Amino acid sequence: MTNGPDAIVIGSGFGGAVVACRLAEAGYKVVVLERGRRWEAATYPRALGDAWLWDQAHPDRRNGWLDMRLLRRVAVAQGAGVGGGSLIYVNVSIEADPSVFERGWPAEITFDELKPHYATVGRMLGVATIPRQQWPARTALMAEAARKVGHGERFGTVEQAITFDPTWSPDEPGAHDASRSRRFTNAYGREQGTCVHLGECAIGCPVLAKNTLDLNYLARAESHGADVRPLTVVRSIGRTDDGYDVHVERIEGRDLVPSTERARIVVVAAGSLGSTELLLRSRDVARTLPGLPAGLGKGWSTNGDFLTLGWHGDREVFPTRGPTITSAIDFRDGSAGGHPFIIEDGGFPDLLAAYRRGPRERFSPWRRRRLLDRSVRGLVEDEGGSFEHVMPWFSQGRDAADGTMRLRPRWGFFGAPGLTIDWNVKQSRPMLEAIIAMHRRLAESIGGRPMLPATWRLASYLITPHPLGGCRMGTNPGEHVVDHTGEVFGHRGLYVADGAIVPTALGITPSRTIAALAERIASGIVSAGR
C-alpha cells in the first residue's frame, strides 16, 4: 500500500473529523470519505427549491443538507456534508454526567478517563456560554420558570460552539444585521464571524459564528495533508491480506461512479445509522466482512429526545432570535420522577414559515409525512398566527437503548434491503412521561399552555437528531461490536468512532462525548503504532 493512504476515515462528523485530524497530525496519510457536499455560507439552502434533503436510496438525485429518515416508529434527522452532524446540530457542547459511565460501559471508559479529552474538544471547538447581556427573552423565561417550580438552582446557561462578541448588544439599532458580525480569521486559518442572534443555527449560520467541524478539526486535518473527498458514498468494506478495501460510488452530476480505495486502517464514522448500516451491508449483503460481531445493530437509542411547544399568549418569546439553545434545567440526578433528563430552551429558524407557503418534497411514506406536516403546522400556525409567543421546550433523557437495526427488503419480501429500526417506546415511556410532566409544569408556571407534538399524541412517534448505538462499545462480541479502543472485535485495523459506539443513552446532547471518545480512539491508534 505504498501509494495509498495509511488510513481511510468514513464520515466527517464528531467522530471522523477528530480522528482524521489527530492521525494527520501524527504523520499518517489520511483520506476522508464524506457522502455529502462541501457547504459554504453562500450555498446553504434557504429557498424552498434549494437542496434541502438527502436521499440515501438515490444520492445522485438528492444530495442536500438534511438526511431525514422516516422509519416505522421513529424519525431520525442527520446532517449530510463535510462536517457531518455539526452542520445541523445547535451548538450545545455538554460533558456527560459522571453517573452515565457507571453501568453499561467498558471498565476502561470512565468520566475521569474522558475528562482531558472533553477539555481538548472544548478548546478545539471554542466553546463558550452566552454573555448575560445577550440573553434572548426565552433564556430569561427559562430562569423564571425554574424558580417558580422550585428548581432555580438547577438552571444555567450551557456551553456552545459559538463565537460571541462580548461588546455586541441585541438592543442596539440594527443589531441583527449580518453586517454587525465581527469578522476574524480563526486559529485554523478559516474566516468566521461573531454571533448576531440570527436564529439559523440548524440550517447553517450565514455569518459563520457557529464553530462547525469544517472550520476547526477538519481544517487542521487538511493543513496536515488529509484529503477530504465530498460526494463519496461508501457502499461496503472488504478485508484484504494487509488491510481493507473500501468500495465507493462518487456522485458526479447525475451519475454514480464506482471505485475502490485501500488502506491498512479504516475508521468508520458515518453516524449511528450510517456506520451500522454500512457494516450490516458489508456482512449480510456484500458478504465482504462475514465475521462481524453478532452484536451489530443492537442497543439503538433515541437519547430521549422530546419537544413540547408552549403557547405564551401574553409573553413575547421570539424563538427565531438568538442561538437555538442557550440554557438548561438539569435533572440528571433523577430527582424528577426518578428519571435522569435535562430540559433546554429552544428556538427555530424563521424559514419554517415558508414550509406552509410552498410545496414539500414528497418521497416519504404518506402517513408519516402527514403526521410530520401536522407537527410543523403546530409550529408555524399558532393561535395568533405569529411565532413570537411560541416557546419550544427541548429535552434529552436516558431512554432504554433497546432498539435493534436490521436490513430488510423495502417491500415485504421484495426489493433491495433497506435499514429498519425495531424500537418500541414501551420501556422508555416512563422516562418520556416524566419529561412531559416537567415540560407542563415549567410552561404553566409562567402562564403558558403546553402542546404535545401531533406525532406523539397520535402515534407515539418520536423524532430524534441524536441517534446512538448500533456498534456498541463493550467487552462481549455477542452483545457488542467494538472494544474500549474502538476496534471491531476480530478485525484488526477496523475501527468505529462515532455515536454508534455509545452503549447507553447519555441524556444530553452527545456531540462532546462522541468527540472525546474519538480523541481517545485516535490517541490509541497512534500510540499503538498501527
C-alpha positions as CSV (number, residue, x, y, z in Angstrom):
1,M,0.0,0.0,0.0
2,T,2.9,2.4,-0.5
3,N,0.9,4.5,-3.0
4,G,-2.3,4.6,-1.0
5,P,-3.4,6.2,2.3
6,D,-2.5,4.8,5.7
7,A,-6.0,5.4,7.0
8,I,-9.4,5.9,5.4
9,V,-11.9,7.7,7.6
10,I,-15.6,7.2,6.5
11,G,-17.6,10.3,7.6
12,S,-16.6,13.7,8.8
13,G,-18.7,14.4,11.8
14,F,-17.8,14.5,15.5
15,G,-16.0,11.1,15.3
16,G,-14.5,11.2,11.8
17,A,-13.2,14.8,11.9
18,V,-11.5,14.3,15.2
19,V,-9.8,11.0,14.2
20,A,-8.7,12.5,10.8
21,C,-7.2,15.5,12.5
22,R,-5.2,13.5,15.0
23,L,-3.9,10.9,12.6
24,A,-2.9,13.5,10.0
25,E,-1.1,15.4,12.8
26,A,0.8,12.2,13.6
27,G,2.0,11.9,10.0
28,Y,-0.5,9.4,8.7
29,K,-1.6,9.7,5.2
30,V,-5.3,10.2,5.6
31,V,-8.3,10.1,3.2
32,V,-11.7,11.2,4.5
33,L,-14.7,9.9,2.5
34,E,-17.8,12.1,3.0
35,R,-21.1,11.4,1.3
36,G,-22.4,15.0,1.3
37,R,-21.3,18.2,-0.2
38,R,-18.7,20.7,1.0
39,W,-21.1,23.5,2.0
40,E,-20.2,27.2,2.1
41,A,-22.2,30.1,3.6
42,A,-23.2,31.2,0.1
43,T,-24.6,27.7,-0.8
44,Y,-26.6,26.9,2.4
45,P,-30.2,26.1,1.4
46,R,-32.6,28.9,2.0
47,A,-35.4,28.8,-0.6
48,L,-37.9,26.1,-0.9
49,G,-36.4,24.9,-4.1
50,D,-32.9,24.6,-2.7
51,A,-31.0,21.3,-1.9
52,W,-32.6,20.7,1.5
53,L,-32.9,16.9,1.5
54,W,-30.6,13.9,1.2
55,D,-32.0,10.7,-0.1
56,Q,-29.9,7.7,1.0
57,A,-31.5,5.5,-1.7
58,H,-30.8,8.0,-4.5
59,P,-28.0,10.3,-3.5
60,D,-27.4,11.1,-7.2
61,R,-30.8,12.7,-7.3
62,R,-31.0,14.3,-3.9
63,N,-27.8,15.2,-2.1
64,G,-28.9,18.1,0.1
65,W,-28.4,19.4,3.6
66,L,-30.6,17.1,5.8
67,D,-31.0,13.3,5.8
68,M,-34.4,12.8,7.4
69,R,-35.1,9.1,7.8
70,L,-38.9,8.5,8.4
71,L,-38.8,5.0,9.8
72,R,-41.8,3.0,11.0
73,R,-41.7,4.0,14.7
74,V,-39.2,6.9,14.8
75,A,-37.7,9.6,12.6
76,V,-34.0,10.4,12.6
77,A,-32.5,13.7,11.5
78,Q,-28.9,13.7,10.3
79,G,-26.6,16.2,8.6
80,A,-25.1,15.5,5.2
81,G,-21.9,17.3,4.3
82,V,-18.4,18.0,5.2
83,G,-18.7,18.5,8.9
84,G,-21.4,15.8,9.4
85,G,-23.7,16.4,12.3
86,S,-22.0,19.7,13.2
87,L,-23.8,21.2,10.3
88,I,-27.3,20.7,11.7
89,Y,-26.7,20.4,15.5
90,V,-27.5,23.5,17.6
91,N,-24.1,24.1,19.1
92,V,-24.6,22.6,22.6
93,S,-21.4,21.0,23.9
94,I,-22.0,19.4,27.3
95,E,-20.0,16.8,29.2
96,A,-21.9,13.7,30.2
97,D,-22.8,13.3,33.8
98,P,-20.2,11.0,35.6
99,S,-23.0,8.6,36.6
100,V,-23.6,7.7,32.9
101,F,-20.4,5.7,32.8
102,E,-21.2,3.6,35.9
103,R,-23.3,1.0,34.0
104,G,-23.1,-0.4,30.5
105,W,-19.6,0.8,29.6
106,P,-16.3,-1.0,29.5
107,A,-14.4,-0.5,32.8
108,E,-11.7,1.5,30.9
109,I,-14.2,4.2,30.0
110,T,-14.9,6.5,32.9
111,F,-15.6,10.2,33.3
112,D,-12.2,10.7,34.7
113,E,-10.6,8.9,31.7
114,L,-12.6,11.2,29.3
115,K,-12.1,14.4,31.2
116,P,-8.9,15.5,29.5
117,H,-10.4,14.7,26.1
118,Y,-13.6,16.7,27.0
119,A,-11.3,19.6,27.7
120,T,-9.4,19.2,24.4
121,V,-12.7,19.1,22.5
122,G,-13.9,22.3,24.2
123,R,-10.7,24.1,23.2
124,M,-10.8,22.9,19.6
125,L,-14.5,23.9,19.3
126,G,-14.1,27.2,21.1
127,V,-17.0,26.6,23.4
128,A,-18.4,29.5,25.4
129,T,-21.6,30.4,27.3
130,I,-23.8,33.2,26.1
131,P,-22.9,36.6,27.7
132,R,-25.5,37.7,30.3
133,Q,-26.4,40.9,28.5
134,Q,-27.2,38.9,25.3
135,W,-29.8,36.6,26.8
136,P,-32.8,36.2,24.5
137,A,-36.2,36.5,26.0
138,R,-36.6,32.7,26.3
139,T,-33.4,32.4,28.4
140,A,-34.9,34.7,30.9
141,L,-38.2,32.8,30.7
142,M,-36.3,29.5,31.4
143,A,-34.7,31.0,34.5
144,E,-38.1,32.4,35.7
145,A,-39.8,29.0,35.2
146,A,-37.1,27.2,37.1
147,R,-37.5,29.5,40.0
148,K,-41.3,29.2,40.0
149,V,-41.3,25.4,40.2
150,G,-38.7,25.5,43.0
151,H,-35.6,24.5,41.0
152,G,-33.9,27.8,40.3
153,E,-30.5,26.3,41.4
154,R,-30.7,23.8,38.5
155,F,-30.9,26.5,35.8
156,G,-27.8,27.6,34.0
157,T,-26.5,28.6,30.5
158,V,-24.8,25.9,28.5
159,E,-21.5,25.7,26.7
160,Q,-21.9,26.2,23.0
161,A,-19.6,26.0,20.0
162,I,-20.3,29.6,19.1
163,T,-18.1,32.7,18.8
164,F,-19.7,35.5,20.7
165,D,-18.7,39.2,20.7
166,P,-19.0,40.4,24.3
167,T,-19.4,44.0,23.0
168,W,-22.4,43.2,20.9
169,S,-25.9,44.1,22.3
170,P,-29.2,43.0,20.9
171,D,-30.7,46.3,22.0
172,E,-28.7,48.4,19.5
173,P,-30.4,49.6,16.3
174,G,-29.8,47.0,13.5
175,A,-28.2,44.6,15.9
176,H,-29.3,41.5,14.0
177,D,-28.0,42.7,10.6
178,A,-25.3,40.4,9.3
179,S,-23.0,43.4,8.9
180,R,-22.8,43.7,12.7
181,S,-21.0,40.4,12.9
182,R,-17.3,41.0,13.5
183,R,-15.1,39.1,11.0
184,F,-11.9,37.3,12.0
185,T,-9.6,34.5,11.0
186,N,-9.6,31.6,13.4
187,A,-6.7,29.6,14.8
188,Y,-7.1,27.1,11.9
189,G,-6.9,29.7,9.1
190,R,-10.6,29.9,8.4
191,E,-12.6,33.1,8.2
192,Q,-15.5,33.4,10.6
193,G,-17.8,36.0,12.2
194,T,-19.3,36.6,15.6
195,C,-22.9,35.8,16.6
196,V,-25.6,38.3,16.0
197,H,-28.5,36.1,17.0
198,L,-29.9,35.3,13.5
199,G,-31.5,32.1,14.8
200,E,-30.3,29.9,11.9
201,C,-28.0,27.6,13.8
202,A,-29.6,24.4,12.4
203,I,-29.6,25.5,8.8
204,G,-26.2,27.0,8.5
205,C,-25.1,30.2,10.2
206,P,-24.7,32.8,7.5
207,V,-22.1,34.8,9.4
208,L,-20.1,31.6,10.4
209,A,-20.3,32.2,14.1
210,K,-21.1,28.6,14.6
211,N,-17.9,26.6,15.1
212,T,-18.6,23.7,12.8
213,L,-16.1,20.9,12.3
214,D,-15.0,22.1,8.8
215,L,-13.7,25.3,10.5
216,N,-11.5,23.6,13.1
217,Y,-10.8,19.8,13.3
218,L,-11.1,19.3,9.5
219,A,-9.3,22.5,8.7
220,R,-6.4,21.3,10.9
221,A,-6.5,17.9,9.3
222,E,-6.3,19.4,5.8
223,S,-3.4,21.6,6.8
224,H,-1.6,18.4,7.7
225,G,-2.3,16.8,4.4
226,A,-5.6,15.0,4.9
227,D,-7.5,14.5,1.7
228,V,-11.2,15.2,2.3
229,R,-13.4,13.9,-0.6
230,P,-17.0,15.1,-0.6
231,L,-19.8,13.4,-2.5
232,T,-18.3,10.0,-2.0
233,V,-20.8,7.3,-0.8
234,V,-19.3,4.2,0.7
235,R,-21.1,1.0,-0.2
236,S,-19.2,-1.8,1.5
237,I,-15.9,-2.7,3.2
238,G,-13.9,-5.8,2.5
239,R,-10.9,-7.5,4.1
240,T,-7.6,-7.8,2.3
241,D,-4.3,-9.5,3.2
242,D,-2.9,-6.3,4.7
243,G,-5.8,-4.1,5.3
244,Y,-9.2,-3.2,3.8
245,D,-10.9,-2.4,0.5
246,V,-13.5,0.4,0.7
247,H,-15.9,0.2,-2.2
248,V,-17.4,3.6,-3.0
249,E,-19.6,5.4,-5.5
250,R,-18.7,9.0,-6.4
251,I,-21.5,11.4,-7.1
252,E,-20.7,13.1,-10.4
253,G,-23.7,15.1,-11.5
254,R,-26.5,12.6,-12.0
255,D,-24.1,9.6,-12.2
256,L,-22.7,7.3,-9.5
257,V,-19.2,6.3,-10.5
258,P,-17.8,3.2,-8.6
259,S,-14.2,2.9,-7.4
260,T,-12.2,1.2,-4.7
261,E,-9.9,2.7,-2.1
262,R,-7.5,0.6,0.0
263,A,-5.8,1.2,3.4
264,R,-4.4,-0.7,6.3
265,I,-6.6,1.2,8.8
266,V,-10.3,2.0,8.3
267,V,-12.2,4.2,10.7
268,V,-16.0,4.0,10.2
269,A,-17.5,7.3,11.4
270,A,-20.7,7.7,9.5
271,G,-23.0,8.1,12.5
272,S,-25.2,5.7,14.4
273,L,-27.4,4.8,11.3
274,G,-24.7,5.2,8.7
275,S,-21.9,3.2,10.4
276,T,-24.3,0.4,11.4
277,E,-25.9,0.2,8.0
278,L,-22.5,0.1,6.3
279,L,-21.3,-2.8,8.4
280,L,-24.6,-4.7,8.1
281,R,-24.4,-4.4,4.3
282,S,-20.7,-5.5,4.4
283,R,-21.6,-8.6,6.5
284,D,-25.0,-9.6,5.2
285,V,-25.4,-8.2,1.6
286,A,-21.9,-7.8,0.1
287,R,-20.6,-10.6,2.4
288,T,-17.2,-8.9,2.4
289,L,-16.9,-8.9,6.2
290,P,-18.6,-12.1,7.2
291,G,-17.1,-12.3,10.7
292,L,-18.5,-9.1,12.1
293,P,-19.8,-9.5,15.7
294,A,-23.3,-10.8,16.4
295,G,-24.0,-7.6,18.5
296,L,-24.1,-5.5,15.3
297,G,-27.3,-3.4,15.2
298,K,-28.2,-3.8,18.9
299,G,-28.6,-1.2,21.6
300,W,-30.0,1.6,19.5
301,S,-31.2,4.7,21.4
302,T,-33.2,7.9,20.7
303,N,-31.2,9.5,23.5
304,G,-34.6,10.5,25.0
305,D,-35.2,13.5,22.7
306,F,-38.5,15.2,23.1
307,L,-40.1,18.5,22.2
308,T,-43.1,20.3,23.8
309,L,-44.4,23.6,22.4
310,G,-45.6,26.2,24.9
311,W,-48.1,28.8,23.8
312,H,-47.5,32.0,25.9
313,G,-50.1,34.4,24.6
314,D,-49.2,37.3,27.0
315,R,-45.4,36.8,26.8
316,E,-43.0,37.6,23.9
317,V,-40.7,34.7,23.4
318,F,-39.2,35.4,19.9
319,P,-37.9,31.9,19.3
320,T,-36.4,32.8,16.0
321,R,-33.9,35.1,17.7
322,G,-30.7,34.1,19.4
323,P,-28.8,30.8,19.4
324,T,-31.2,27.9,19.1
325,I,-30.5,26.6,22.6
326,T,-28.9,28.8,25.3
327,S,-29.7,27.2,28.7
328,A,-30.8,24.2,30.6
329,I,-32.5,23.0,33.8
330,D,-30.6,19.9,35.0
331,F,-32.5,16.9,36.4
332,R,-29.8,14.4,35.6
333,D,-29.7,13.3,39.2
334,G,-33.1,11.6,38.7
335,S,-34.9,13.8,41.2
336,A,-37.8,14.5,38.8
337,G,-39.9,11.3,38.6
338,G,-36.9,9.1,39.1
339,H,-35.6,9.5,35.6
340,P,-32.5,11.5,34.6
341,F,-33.1,14.2,31.9
342,I,-32.3,17.7,31.0
343,I,-34.7,20.5,29.9
344,E,-33.5,23.1,27.4
345,D,-35.0,26.3,25.9
346,G,-35.5,26.0,22.2
347,G,-35.7,28.1,19.0
348,F,-36.1,27.6,15.3
349,P,-35.3,29.5,12.1
350,D,-37.9,31.7,10.6
351,L,-37.7,29.7,7.5
352,L,-40.2,27.2,8.9
353,A,-42.9,29.8,7.9
354,A,-42.1,29.1,4.3
355,Y,-43.0,25.4,4.8
356,R,-46.7,26.2,4.9
357,R,-46.5,28.6,2.0
358,G,-44.9,26.3,-0.6
359,P,-44.7,22.7,-1.8
360,R,-43.0,20.0,0.2
361,E,-40.7,17.3,-1.2
362,R,-42.7,14.1,-1.3
363,F,-40.6,10.9,-1.1
364,S,-41.6,9.8,2.3
365,P,-44.4,7.4,3.2
366,W,-47.7,9.3,3.2
367,R,-49.0,8.7,6.7
368,R,-45.7,9.6,8.4
369,R,-45.3,12.7,6.2
370,R,-48.8,13.7,7.2
371,L,-48.0,13.4,10.9
372,L,-44.8,15.4,10.5
373,D,-46.8,18.0,8.5
374,R,-49.3,18.4,11.3
375,S,-46.4,18.9,13.8
376,V,-44.8,21.6,11.7
377,R,-48.2,23.3,11.3
378,G,-48.3,23.5,15.1
379,L,-45.1,25.4,15.0
380,V,-45.9,27.9,12.3
381,E,-49.6,28.4,12.6
382,D,-50.0,29.2,16.3
383,E,-53.2,30.7,17.7
384,G,-52.1,34.3,17.0
385,G,-50.6,33.5,13.5
386,S,-47.2,34.5,14.8
387,F,-44.0,32.9,16.0
388,E,-43.4,35.4,18.8
389,H,-45.4,33.7,21.5
390,V,-44.2,30.1,21.0
391,M,-41.7,28.6,23.4
392,P,-40.2,25.2,22.4
393,W,-39.2,23.2,25.4
394,F,-36.5,20.7,24.4
395,S,-35.1,17.8,26.4
396,Q,-32.9,14.7,26.3
397,G,-33.2,11.8,28.7
398,R,-31.8,8.3,29.3
399,D,-34.1,6.0,27.4
400,A,-33.9,2.2,27.4
401,A,-31.4,2.0,24.5
402,D,-33.2,-1.2,23.4
403,G,-33.7,-0.7,19.7
404,T,-32.3,-3.0,17.0
405,M,-31.2,-2.1,13.5
406,R,-31.6,-4.5,10.7
407,L,-31.7,-4.7,6.9
408,R,-35.0,-5.8,5.4
409,P,-36.5,-5.7,1.9
410,R,-38.2,-2.5,1.2
411,W,-41.5,-4.1,0.1
412,G,-42.2,-7.1,2.2
413,F,-40.1,-9.9,0.7
414,F,-39.1,-7.9,-2.4
415,G,-36.8,-5.1,-3.2
416,A,-33.4,-4.1,-2.2
417,P,-32.8,-4.3,1.6
418,G,-33.2,-1.1,3.5
419,L,-32.4,-0.1,7.1
420,T,-35.1,-0.6,9.6
421,I,-35.1,0.0,13.4
422,D,-37.1,-2.2,15.7
423,W,-37.8,0.1,18.5
424,N,-40.7,0.1,20.9
425,V,-41.4,3.1,23.2
426,K,-42.8,0.8,26.0
427,Q,-39.6,0.6,28.1
428,S,-38.8,4.3,27.6
429,R,-42.3,5.7,28.1
430,P,-41.9,6.3,31.9
431,M,-38.9,8.5,31.2
432,L,-40.7,10.4,28.4
433,E,-43.8,10.9,30.6
434,A,-41.5,12.4,33.4
435,I,-40.1,14.8,30.8
436,I,-43.6,15.7,29.6
437,A,-44.8,16.3,33.1
438,M,-41.9,18.7,33.8
439,H,-42.4,20.5,30.5
440,R,-46.0,21.1,31.6
441,R,-45.0,22.3,35.0
442,L,-42.5,24.7,33.6
443,A,-44.8,26.1,30.8
444,E,-47.7,26.5,33.1
445,S,-45.6,28.2,35.8
446,I,-45.1,31.2,33.5
447,G,-48.6,31.3,32.1
448,G,-48.1,29.1,29.1
449,R,-50.2,26.3,27.6
450,P,-48.2,23.2,26.7
451,M,-48.9,21.5,23.4
452,L,-47.6,18.0,22.7
453,P,-46.5,17.2,19.1
454,A,-49.1,15.6,16.9
455,T,-46.6,12.8,16.1
456,W,-46.6,11.8,19.8
457,R,-50.2,12.3,20.6
458,L,-51.5,10.4,17.6
459,A,-48.9,7.7,17.2
460,S,-46.3,7.8,20.0
461,Y,-43.9,8.7,17.1
462,L,-40.6,10.3,18.1
463,I,-38.2,12.5,16.1
464,T,-34.5,12.4,17.2
465,P,-31.4,14.3,16.0
466,H,-29.2,12.3,18.4
467,P,-29.3,8.6,17.5
468,L,-26.9,6.4,19.4
469,G,-25.8,2.8,19.4
470,G,-25.8,0.0,16.8
471,C,-22.0,-0.7,17.1
472,R,-21.8,-0.6,20.9
473,M,-18.6,-0.4,22.8
474,G,-18.1,-3.2,25.3
475,T,-16.4,-6.5,26.2
476,N,-18.6,-9.2,24.7
477,P,-18.7,-9.6,20.9
478,G,-22.0,-11.4,21.3
479,E,-23.6,-8.2,22.5
480,H,-21.1,-5.5,21.5
481,V,-19.1,-4.6,18.3
482,V,-16.0,-2.7,19.4
483,D,-13.7,-2.8,22.4
484,H,-12.8,0.2,24.6
485,T,-10.3,1.3,21.9
486,G,-12.9,1.5,19.2
487,E,-11.5,-1.5,17.3
488,V,-14.0,-4.0,15.9
489,F,-13.8,-7.4,17.6
490,G,-11.8,-9.8,15.4
491,H,-10.9,-7.2,12.8
492,R,-7.5,-5.7,13.4
493,G,-7.2,-2.2,12.0
494,L,-11.0,-1.6,11.6
495,Y,-12.5,0.9,14.0
496,V,-15.8,2.7,14.6
497,A,-15.6,6.2,16.1
498,D,-19.0,7.9,16.3
499,G,-22.3,7.8,18.1
500,A,-22.8,4.2,17.1
501,I,-20.3,3.0,19.7
502,V,-22.1,4.8,22.6
503,P,-23.6,1.8,24.6
504,T,-26.2,3.8,26.6
505,A,-28.3,6.9,26.3
506,L,-26.4,10.0,27.5
507,G,-29.4,12.1,28.3
508,I,-27.7,15.2,26.9
509,T,-26.5,16.4,23.5
510,P,-23.9,13.7,22.7
511,S,-21.5,15.6,20.4
512,R,-18.9,16.4,23.0
513,T,-18.8,12.8,24.3
514,I,-18.6,11.4,20.8
515,A,-15.7,13.7,20.1
516,A,-14.0,12.9,23.4
517,L,-14.2,9.2,22.6
518,A,-12.8,9.8,19.1
519,E,-9.9,11.7,20.7
520,R,-9.2,8.7,22.8
521,I,-9.5,6.3,19.9
522,A,-7.2,8.3,17.7
523,S,-4.6,8.5,20.6
524,G,-4.8,4.7,21.0
525,I,-4.2,4.1,17.2
526,V,-1.2,6.4,17.2
527,S,0.3,5.2,20.5
528,A,0.0,1.5,19.3
529,G,1.8,2.4,16.1
530,R,-1.0,0.9,14.0
